[in-house]
Amino acid sequence: MTYPIQKTDAEWQALLREKGAEPGAFEVTRHAATERPFTGKYEGHWADGSYRCICCGAKLFDSETKFDAGCGWPSFWRAVPGAIREIEDRSHGMLRTETVCAQCGAHLGHVFPDGPGPTGLRYCMNSASLDFDPPAP
């Protein structure tokens, strides 16, 4: 799949270093790794603002859609329309729906049909794939 924003691995690594991304952010975002549950900086983060793609800065989620799913990863019940692309994931002997940034293809996590209303969805994201943007003063 191609995405509007394209970079080499070296360019992504340099960009993530510049942004002070979490260790492992390159492996998570560019190679679909998963951080351990309950270890990411946004799992227990409840401030108002927006969650963005750590790679390209695209807005992915609003804080009012975040909820405590108890799964160990930041969870949201709705994504910003058009911000995320869903891909069938048959890795690890199961069928899941992978979520990637629609702008740069960064792996974000997975979406499951067991979330709260009104959508019934649980976007289970890796903190390492996210950046937080507080509201403007």
LUMBA-38166 format. One line per 4 residues: number of its first residue (from 1); their letters; for each residue y, x, z of C-alpha. Coordinates in steps of 0.001 Angstrom, whole numbers. Layout:
BEGIN
NUM = A = Y/X/Z  ...
# end
This chain:
BEGIN
1 = MTYP = 0/0/0  3509/1164/-679  6522/515/1524  10271/702/859
5 = IQKT = 10625/3751/3151  8393/6695/2208  8219/10126/3876  5761/12996/4088
9 = DAEW = 3820/13633/7298  6096/16608/8010  9192/14422/7574  7766/11732/9930
13 = QALL = 6888/14383/12526  10381/15872/12383  12013/12439/12627  9899/11458/15654
17 = REKG = 10732/14781/17356  14466/14170/16729  14196/10707/18288  12372/12052/21354
21 = AEPG = 9404/9784/20634  6513/9614/23088  3758/12207/22719  1192/10734/20374
25 = AFEV = 3716/8625/18451  2871/10362/15168  -871/9742/15617  -245/6104/16578
29 = TRHA = 2256/5261/13842  935/7293/10929  -2825/7448/11690  -3439/4140/13538
33 = ATER = -4368/5711/16870  -4068/3606/20027  -2465/4642/23296  -4413/4037/26490
37 = PFTG = -3676/672/28159  -1077/560/30953  365/3969/29948  3140/3074/27473
41 = KYEG = 6775/3005/28534  7352/-564/27286  4291/-2248/28815  6200/-3175/31989
45 = HWAD = 9696/-3130/30445  11605/-6428/30761  15226/-5692/29794  17143/-7843/27283
49 = GSYR = 17442/-6439/23779  15449/-5728/20645  12334/-3722/19951  12479/-1637/16789
53 = CICC = 10102/511/14768  10258/4059/16176  9878/5449/12652  12458/3573/10579
57 = GAKL = 14479/1512/13083  13598/-1892/11594  13972/-4714/14114  10515/-6093/14994
61 = FDSE = 10804/-8236/18147  13398/-9841/20400  12913/-9354/24143  12795/-13113/24783
65 = TKFD = 9455/-13234/22912  7834/-10600/25172  5302/-11794/27747  2837/-10301/30217
69 = AGCG = -574/-10661/28592  -2229/-8461/31212  -3839/-6386/28464  -1972/-3125/29124
73 = WPSF = 181/-3093/25997  3552/-4721/25268  2847/-8211/23960  5037/-10629/22030
77 = WRAV = 4455/-14196/20845  6662/-13948/17738  7819/-11168/15412  11106/-11094/13535
81 = PGAI = 10372/-12973/10269  9380/-10551/7506  9365/-7490/9787  5601/-7073/10028
85 = REIE = 2831/-6870/7463  -694/-7880/8496  -3773/-6027/7246  -7476/-6810/7767
89 = DRSH = -8956/-4141/10064  -12755/-3738/10155  -12770/-509/12173  -14774/-75/15389
93 = GMLR = -17371/-2638/14287  -15097/-5662/14624  -12724/-7762/12552  -9087/-7650/13698
97 = TETV = -5660/-8036/12148  -3656/-4810/12155  136/-5018/12232  2340/-2494/10455
101 = CAQC = 6079/-2218/9907  6933/-3924/6615  9576/-1270/5860  7702/2003/6488
105 = GAHL = 4049/1096/7103  3972/2442/10669  942/1221/12603  2176/-979/15448
109 = GHVF = -969/-2548/16887  -2840/-5807/16283  -2162/-9543/16418  -4563/-11981/18073
113 = PDGP = -4709/-15808/18150  -4798/-16015/21965  -1112/-15947/22885  1136/-18550/24471
117 = GPTG = 3027/-21335/22730  4806/-22057/20613  2991/-19712/18191  -308/-19116/19992
121 = LRYC = -91/-15475/18864  -271/-12233/20848  1249/-9276/19044  -335/-6452/21050
125 = MNSA = 1787/-3365/20292  1637/332/21132  4700/1432/23108  4630/4679/21119
129 = SLDF = 5403/2725/17943  8465/1036/19452  12048/1910/20298  14251/-303/22447
133 = DPPA = 17799/-1329/21587  19776/-2987/24419  22324/-5657/23490  25814/-4512/22553
137 = P = 28273/-4683/25479
# end
